[in-house]
Amino acid sequence: MATKKEDLKANGKLKKGFRYNENGRIVKAKIRYQEENKTVVFSAKVK
C-alpha cells in the first residue's frame, strides 16, 4: 500500500499546493491572494 507521502509526490516532486514543513512533513501550503493585483502568493518557503 502506498503511503500518503508517496501519493503526494509526483515524479519526485511535490504536487502543487503542498510543501514540506520544518519537520520534513508534507503539509498543504497556505495560499493567500493579494487583492490589488490578483496574484497568488505562496507563504511556503522554497528550500
Secondary structure, DSSP 8 states (H G I E B T S, - for coil): ---HHHHHEETTEE-TTEEE-TTS-EEE--EEEETTTTEEEE-S---
